[in-house]
Amino acid sequence: MIDADIRIEDPRWGSEAELETLVADALRAAQAELSSASCHHRDQLSGDAHLSGEVAILLTNDAAQRILNRDHRAIDKSTNVLSFPAGNTPLPPGIPRPLGDLSLAYETVAREAQESGAGICAHLQHLIIHGLLHLLGYNHEKDAEALIMEATETRALARLGIADPYSAQQV
């Protein structure tokens, strides 16, 4: 199971209870998809151990996201989601494995949701799944990697009843 520790820095994200539900549903959909696909994409996942753990999620704003992006990626602008993988430090038995941190910027996510017509909740769930895949080693730097990552996202989103965000290349 993948659990989330959610920190809401910007109240525009909405109620904690609603966000916890949206995030949990997105993580469950991603985990279900990864569990069914992991035997087919062992090059993306390093075994089933990666299908459980904890993710820290920061729901912030463009100003804070810009600082994180500048300080960690040397890109001086905001972005929708940032992923910071935790690494593979050995842990004692029974301790949940930290998968890493995700940070999402409200204004950017809201703008993209409006532009795509997806709705902010659906777009947030897409970006949670996208970010989680990055934490698990997926990437979209090369065309072949992007196809695998996008297909995995699309199948996970379908589990939530969310349309393929890549069908019209809206993201």
C-alpha positions in Angstrom: 0.0 0.0 0.0 1.2 3.5 -0.8 0.3 6.0 1.9 0.5 9.8 1.8 1.4 12.5 4.3 -0.3 15.6 2.9 0.7 19.2 3.9 -1.6 21.9 2.7 0.3 25.3 2.5 -2.3 27.1 0.3 -5.9 27.0 1.5 -7.2 27.4 -2.1 -6.5 23.6 -2.5 -9.7 23.0 -0.5 -10.6 20.9 2.5 -8.2 18.4 4.0 -10.8 15.6 4.0 -11.5 16.1 0.3 -7.8 16.2 -0.6 -7.0 13.1 1.4 -9.7 11.3 -0.5 -8.5 12.5 -3.9 -4.9 11.7 -3.1 -5.7 8.2 -1.7 -7.9 7.4 -4.7 -5.1 8.4 -7.1 -2.5 6.4 -5.2 -4.7 3.3 -5.1 -5.4 3.6 -8.9 -1.7 4.0 -9.6 -0.8 1.1 -7.3 -3.4 -1.2 -8.9 -2.1 -0.3 -12.3 1.5 -0.8 -11.3 0.7 -4.1 -9.7 -1.0 -5.4 -12.8 1.7 -4.0 -15.1 4.8 -4.6 -13.0 5.5 -8.0 -14.6 5.4 -6.4 -18.0 7.6 -3.4 -17.2 10.3 -4.7 -14.8 12.7 -2.3 -16.5 10.7 0.6 -14.9 10.2 -0.9 -11.5 12.8 -2.6 -9.4 10.5 -5.3 -8.0 7.3 -5.3 -6.0 9.0 -3.6 -3.0 8.4 -0.3 -4.8 4.7 -0.8 -4.7 4.4 0.1 -1.1 5.7 3.0 1.0 5.0 6.6 1.9 4.8 9.7 -0.2 5.0 13.2 1.3 2.8 15.6 -0.7 3.1 19.4 -0.4 0.1 21.4 -1.8 1.6 24.8 -2.2 1.5 27.8 -4.6 3.4 29.1 -7.5 5.7 31.3 -5.4 6.9 28.5 -3.2 7.1 26.1 -6.2 9.2 28.5 -8.1 11.7 28.6 -5.2 11.8 24.8 -5.1 12.3 24.5 -8.8 15.0 27.2 -8.8 16.9 25.7 -5.9 16.7 22.0 -6.9 16.5 22.1 -10.7 18.0 25.6 -11.5 14.8 26.5 -13.4 13.6 29.9 -12.1 9.8 29.5 -12.7 6.9 27.5 -11.2 5.8 24.2 -12.5 2.8 22.0 -11.9 4.5 19.1 -10.0 8.0 18.4 -8.7 9.2 15.0 -7.7 12.0 14.3 -5.2 12.8 10.5 -5.0 13.9 9.3 -1.5 16.5 6.9 -2.6 17.0 3.3 -1.4 18.4 3.6 2.1 18.0 0.2 3.9 15.4 0.4 6.7 14.6 -1.8 9.7 11.8 -4.3 9.2 8.3 -2.8 9.7 9.3 0.7 8.8 7.4 2.1 5.7 9.7 2.9 2.9 9.8 6.6 2.0 9.2 6.8 -1.8 9.9 10.6 -1.9 8.2 13.9 -2.0 5.8 15.6 -4.4 5.1 19.3 -4.5 2.2 20.8 -6.5 1.6 24.5 -7.3 -2.1 25.6 -7.0 -2.1 28.4 -9.6 -0.4 26.3 -12.3 -2.5 23.2 -11.6 -5.7 25.3 -11.7 -4.7 27.1 -14.9 -3.8 23.8 -16.6 -7.1 22.2 -15.5 -9.1 25.1 -16.8 -7.2 25.1 -20.1 -7.7 21.4 -20.6 -11.3 21.3 -19.3 -10.4 18.4 -17.1 -11.4 20.0 -13.8 -8.9 20.6 -11.0 -9.7 17.4 -9.1 -9.0 15.2 -12.1 -5.9 17.2 -13.0 -4.6 17.0 -9.4 -5.1 13.2 -9.5 -3.3 13.0 -12.9 -0.3 14.9 -11.5 -0.2 12.8 -8.3 0.0 9.7 -10.5 2.5 11.4 -12.8 4.7 12.4 -9.8 4.5 9.0 -8.2 5.7 7.4 -11.4 8.7 9.7 -11.3 9.4 8.6 -7.7 9.3 5.0 -8.9 11.8 5.6 -11.7 9.6 6.3 -14.7 10.7 9.1 -16.9 9.7 10.9 -20.1 13.0 12.2 -21.4 13.1 9.8 -24.4 10.1 9.0 -26.6 10.0 5.3 -25.7 10.1 6.1 -22.0 7.4 8.8 -22.5 5.1 6.3 -24.2 5.4 3.8 -21.3 4.9 6.5 -18.7 1.9 8.1 -20.5 0.2 4.7 -21.1 0.7 3.8 -17.4 -0.8 7.1 -16.3 -3.7 6.8 -18.8 -4.6 3.3 -17.5 -4.4 4.4 -13.9 -6.6 7.4 -14.6 -9.1 5.2 -16.4 -9.5 3.3 -13.1 -10.7 6.6 -11.7 -13.0 7.3 -14.6 -10.8 10.1 -15.9 -10.3 10.5 -19.6 -6.9 10.2 -21.3 -5.2 13.5 -20.8 -2.7 12.8 -23.7 -5.4 12.1 -26.3 -5.4 15.8 -27.3 -1.9 16.5 -25.9 -3.5 18.9 -23.4 -0.9 18.4 -20.6 
